[in-house]
Amino acid sequence: MSAAAAKGKGKVVKKKKSSSERKQYYYKLVLSDTCAVCKTPCERGMRYWKRMQEPGAVGKGVPCILTRTYS
């Protein structure tokens, strides 16, 4: 071993947080029946609710801004 390796001194390297390590918003998906009884209706939810009232409409839900969480 060399003298430099034995001392163990070196530069301190700071790691930057990658995009996967940063906090992200998560929204729950809600169906039209949830939007219909919502106490604070939003424009997106009301549009989805009206669209689901038509016969034969198929929907998978809409992200609700009131259920936003961080992770």
Secondary structure, 3 states (H helix, E strand, C coil): CCHHHHHCCCCCCCCCCCCCCCCCEECCEECHHHHHCCCCCCHHHHHHHHHHCCCCCCCCCEECHHHCEEC
